[in-house]
């Protein structure tokens, strides 16, 4: 049996009672932290469930290691946020089905629902995108194209940032793409939303222009950026009162 369990957005307190019960029954417990940052304390979680937690590198998670482990014993993989937010973990489920191995998915708070804290209505979000860390020869234009596409039909865009990336870095990457593509969708006066540590009491939500957000140089991570589409009166009102 393989359990794929979400750790949530904040700390060990985000785990459901079902998740804790299953972890106490598992023979081996693994965790990965390459898909996102987790704010919790592994030692506290180990004490809570009475088991050691083994941190796996990407290569092992994306191999058949967990499938082989789950054939004859109950194991768990702990994942930051919700278990199926990252496509990596869909492959584990697919392989489990192919090998007739039982599995269970235990959900937890995710950025895809936590963004409702901004006051923007979830059903008005279009396709989300991720800004990676740019390297020489790797500056994908897809994040810009997704924002542009959603904007045309009035949808909000959730922009995820690569692990450890700050809001300022993500925005500078987008402006660099705009310059290369010779377009003018993201003017410096465009008002967007920067969010950090959603689901935490230290949450940060700022509704401001791109240039002002770059100048603020927000240090908090994990962070996301939201490019609003068509905002109605209620969304605007909530955003104004929520923004710091």
C-alpha positions in Angstrom: 0.0 0.0 0.0 1.3 3.5 -0.9 -0.1 6.6 0.8 0.6 9.9 -0.9 0.0 12.5 1.8 -0.2 16.2 1.7 1.7 18.2 4.3 -0.2 21.4 3.6 1.1 25.0 3.4 2.2 25.8 6.9 3.5 23.2 9.3 2.7 19.8 10.8 -0.6 21.2 12.1 -2.0 21.1 8.5 -2.0 17.3 8.4 -5.4 15.8 8.8 -6.3 13.3 11.5 -6.6 10.6 8.8 -3.1 11.4 7.6 -1.6 11.1 11.1 -3.4 7.8 11.7 -2.1 6.3 8.5 1.4 7.5 9.1 1.5 5.7 12.5 0.6 2.4 10.7 3.1 2.7 7.9 6.4 0.7 8.1 8.4 3.3 6.1 7.7 7.0 5.7 9.4 9.1 3.0 9.2 12.8 2.2 10.2 15.1 -0.8 10.9 18.8 -0.6 12.1 19.5 -4.1 8.6 20.5 -5.5 8.0 23.1 -2.8 9.1 24.6 0.5 7.5 23.3 3.6 7.4 25.5 6.7 7.1 22.7 9.3 9.6 20.8 11.5 10.4 17.3 10.5 11.6 16.4 14.0 8.2 17.6 15.5 6.4 15.5 12.9 8.5 12.4 13.7 7.7 12.8 17.4 4.0 13.2 16.6 3.8 10.0 14.6 6.5 8.0 16.4 8.4 7.2 13.2 11.5 8.3 11.4 11.0 10.2 8.1 13.4 9.6 5.2 13.9 12.5 2.8 14.2 11.4 -0.8 15.9 13.1 -3.7 14.1 13.8 -6.9 15.8 10.9 -8.7 14.3 8.3 -6.3 10.8 9.8 -6.2 10.7 9.8 -10.0 12.0 6.2 -10.3 10.2 3.0 -9.5 11.7 3.0 -6.0 8.4 3.7 -4.2 6.5 1.2 -6.3 9.0 -1.5 -5.4 8.8 -0.5 -1.7 5.0 -0.5 -1.7 4.5 -4.0 -3.2 4.8 -5.8 0.1 4.5 -3.2 2.8 2.7 0.0 3.7 4.7 3.1 2.9 3.9 6.8 2.7 5.3 9.7 0.7 4.8 13.1 2.3 4.4 16.0 -0.1 4.4 19.8 0.5 0.9 21.3 -0.1 -1.6 18.9 -1.8 -0.3 15.6 -3.0 -1.4 16.0 -6.6 -0.5 19.6 -7.2 2.8 18.5 -8.8 2.6 16.3 -11.9 5.4 14.1 -10.5 3.0 12.4 -8.1 0.5 11.5 -10.8 3.2 9.2 -12.2 3.4 7.4 -8.9 -0.4 6.8 -9.0 -0.2 5.6 -12.6 2.6 3.1 -11.8 0.7 1.8 -8.8 -2.3 1.1 -10.9 -0.2 -0.6 -13.6 1.4 -2.8 -10.9 -1.8 -3.6 -9.1 -0.6 -1.9 -5.9 -3.1 -0.3 -3.6 -2.8 3.4 -3.0 -4.6 6.2 -1.2 -4.3 9.9 -1.5 -4.8 12.1 1.5 -5.3 15.8 0.6 -4.2 18.9 2.5 -4.4 22.7 2.1 -3.0 23.9 -1.3 -2.0 27.2 -2.9 -4.8 26.5 -5.4 -7.4 27.1 -2.7 -5.4 29.4 -0.4 -5.4 32.1 -3.1 -9.1 32.7 -2.2 -7.7 34.7 0.7 -7.1 37.5 -1.8 -10.8 37.8 -2.4 -10.6 36.8 -6.0 -13.2 34.3 -7.0 -11.7 30.9 -7.7 -13.9 30.1 -10.6 -12.5 33.1 -12.5 -9.0 31.8 -12.6 -7.7 30.5 -15.9 -4.7 28.3 -16.5 -1.8 28.7 -14.0 1.8 28.9 -14.9 5.3 28.7 -13.3 8.2 31.1 -13.6 11.5 29.1 -13.5 14.9 30.4 -12.6 16.3 31.6 -15.9 19.6 30.2 -17.1 21.7 30.8 -20.2 19.7 29.2 -23.0 16.7 28.6 -20.8 14.3 31.5 -20.7 10.9 29.9 -21.6 8.2 32.4 -22.8 5.3 30.2 -21.7 4.6 32.1 -18.4 4.1 35.3 -20.3 2.0 33.7 -23.0 -0.3 32.1 -20.3 -0.8 35.5 -18.6 -1.5 37.1 -22.0 -4.0 34.4 -23.0 -5.9 34.6 -19.7 -6.0 38.4 -19.8 -7.7 38.4 -23.2 -10.6 36.5 -21.8 -10.7 38.3 -18.5 -9.4 35.4 -16.3 -7.1 35.7 -13.3 -3.7 34.1 -13.6 -1.9 32.3 -10.7 1.8 32.5 -11.3 3.9 30.1 -9.2 7.5 30.9 -8.6 10.4 28.4 -8.6 11.6 27.3 -5.2 13.2 30.1 -3.3 12.4 32.7 -6.0 11.3 36.1 -4.7 8.5 38.2 -6.1 11.0 40.7 -7.5 12.9 38.1 -9.4 9.8 36.6 -10.9 8.6 40.0 -12.1 11.9 40.9 -13.6 11.9 37.7 -15.5 8.5 38.5 -16.9 9.5 42.0 -17.9 12.6 40.6 -19.6 10.4 38.2 -21.6 8.1 41.1 -22.6 11.1 43.0 -23.9 12.4 40.1 -25.9 8.9 39.4 -27.3 8.4 43.1 -28.1 4.9 43.1 -26.5 3.2 45.5 -24.0 0.9 43.5 -21.8 2.6 44.1 -18.5 3.1 47.9 -18.1 4.9 49.0 -14.9 1.6 50.6 -13.8 -0.3 47.3 -14.1 -1.8 46.4 -10.6 -1.1 42.8 -9.6 -1.1 40.8 -6.4 1.9 39.4 -4.6 1.3 36.8 -1.9 3.7 35.0 0.4 3.2 32.4 3.2 -0.5 31.9 2.5 -2.1 29.7 5.1 0.3 31.1 7.7 -0.5 33.8 10.4 2.4 35.7 8.8 0.6 35.7 5.4 1.4 38.7 3.1 -1.0 40.0 0.4 0.0 43.1 -1.5 -2.1 44.7 -4.3 0.1 47.2 -6.1 1.8 48.1 -9.4 4.5 45.9 -10.9 7.1 48.6 -10.4 6.2 49.2 -6.8 6.3 45.5 -6.0 9.8 45.3 -7.6 10.9 48.3 -5.4 9.5 46.7 -2.2 11.8 43.7 -2.8 9.6 41.3 -0.8 11.9 38.7 0.9 9.2 36.3 2.1 9.0 32.8 0.4 7.2 30.7 -0.7 5.5 33.4 -2.8 3.2 33.6 -5.8 2.0 36.4 -8.1 -1.5 36.9 -9.3 -2.4 38.8 -12.5 -6.0 39.8 -12.1 -8.4 39.5 -15.1 -11.7 41.3 -14.9 -12.2 42.3 -11.3 -15.8 43.0 -10.0 -16.7 45.4 -7.3 -16.6 42.9 -4.5 -13.2 41.5 -5.5 -11.8 45.0 -5.7 -13.3 45.9 -2.3 -11.9 42.8 -0.6 -8.5 43.2 -2.2 -8.2 46.8 -1.1 -9.0 45.9 2.5 -6.8 42.8 2.6 -3.7 44.2 1.0 -1.0 45.4 3.3 
